[in-house]
Amino acid sequence: MSSEGTSLEALESNEITNSADASRVQAILRDMNASGADVMDASQGSMPPMPSLHPAHTLPPPIDSRQMEMPPRHMPTAAYIPVEEDAPRKPSLVSGLAERVRDPLFVTLLMFVLSLPMLHTALNKHAAWAFAVGGQLSWIGLITLSVVAGLLFGIYKTTVDIFGL
């Protein structure tokens, strides 16, 4: 396979045979040195030693206290511009009132449904252990009904929090 350009090895050893490539490399190095990067001395034509690519053989450069105080030259500093959406919105009177009334209304509805005689009759057929001899809820039945009410309220609150209702 033939190559029309200059190989990387020839560039590193400064054995550039193509004069167009040599002048192009010198122009690039002059531009880089003019921007403040000390990559190569264009007048001497020699490159600084290349760092090892193996991480075990390289150590990080020592930290200079002046570097800690000033940001690097090549990294622009950007000011934070707050977005208006970040500011908390003040809820309207209707939405604030609805949020305050929603939970007590759900608890009222839950107590009404769990106190229905029709529900107690159906439970007496399927969970006779929760009722006393006279047909009233026993202590175990009351505790179980309270736990069910708590679980239903927890499910309601979790659903409201997840869906943001």
N, C-alpha and C positions, 0 to 999 in steps of 0.2 A: 504494500500500500504506500503510495507516495503522498507527501505532504507539501503543500505550497507555502506554508507559513514557517515561522521559527519555533522550534520546540522549547518547552519550558526549561529543560536542562541548559540549552544554549543561552536563554535569557538569564538564568541564575549565574552561569559562569562568565557572562558578558562576552560571549563569542557569537555575536549576531552577524551573520554573513549577508543578510538582505539589508541594504541601506535604507529602504523604505521602512522596514520594521524598526531599525535602529533609530531613525529620526522620530518615528511615532512614539517609541518607548521613551525617548528623551523628552518629547513634548508632554507626555502624560506625567512623567516624573516632575517636570518643572511645575505643572499645574498643581500636582499634589503637594509639593514643597511650598508653593506660594499660598496654599490654603492653610498651612500650619502643620501639616503632617510631615514629620521627618522620616520619610520612607527610604529615600536614597539620595545620596549626593550626586546630582546630575552632572556636575563638572568632573567628578572622579569616575563615575560610571560603575561604582561598586555598590552592591546591595548589603544592607546589614544582615547579620546571621539570622537565619530562619529559626523560629522557635520549634522545639520538638513537638510533634503531634501526639506523642505518648504521654498521657496525663501523669504517670508515675514519675516522670523525669522532670516535670515542670513544677515550679513553686510559684505561688502568687506573688506579685511584686509587693514590696513593703508599702504600708499605708502611710502617706504623708499627711500631717495635720492640715495642711492647706487644701488638700484634695477633699477633706471631709467638710470643710466650710463652704466651698464654692461648688456649684454644679458643674459637671463637665461641659466643655465648650460645645461639643457636638449635640448635646441634648437640650432642646429648647424647654424653657419653663412655661407652663401654661397655668393661667389663673383659673380658679374654679368659678364658674358662673352658675349660680343657683337657678334651678328651673322653678317656675311658679307652681308646678304640680307637687313639688316637695313640701310646700307649706300645707299644714293641716287645714282642711276646709271646715268651716263652722256649720254644724248641722242646722237644718231649718227647724222651726218650731214643731211642725207636723212630724218630721222624721224622728226628732228627739223624743217627742211624746209617744210615738209608736214604739220606739225601742224600750221605753220605760214601762209600757203597758203590756207588751207582748208576752214576757215571761209570766207575770201574774195571771194573764188570761189563759195561758196554756196550763198552769197549775190548777186553775179553777175548772177548766174543761177535764183535766185528768182526774181530779177528785170527783167530779160529777159522774164520769163514766165508771170509775172504780167503785162507786157507791150504789150503782143501779141494782135494784133487787133482782132483775133479770140475770145480771152477771153472777150474782151470788147463788142463784138457783142453778145455773149451769155449772158453776164451780163445785157446788155441793154434790152434783152427780159424778163429776170426774175427779175431784180432789176431796173426798170425804174426810181425810185426815186433817184438813184445815178447819173443820167445823166442830163445835161442841155438840152435846146431845140435843139441845133445844134448837139447833139450826143456826145459832149465832156463830160468828167467827171465833175460834179459839185464839189463845196467845200466839201460837205458831202460825195460824192463819193471818192474824193481824201483822205479824212481823214479815211474813211472806208477801202480803199485799203491799206493805210499805217498801220492801226491797224492789218489787216489780214497779211501783210508782217511781222510785229513785232511778231505776234503770231506764224507764221510758223518758224521764226528764233528761237524763244524761245523753240518751240518743238524740233527743230533740235539740239540746244545746250544741252537741257535736255537729249535727246536720246544719244548724244555723251558722255555726262558725266556719264550717268548710265551704258552704255555698254562699255565705255572706248575705243571707236573707234578712 
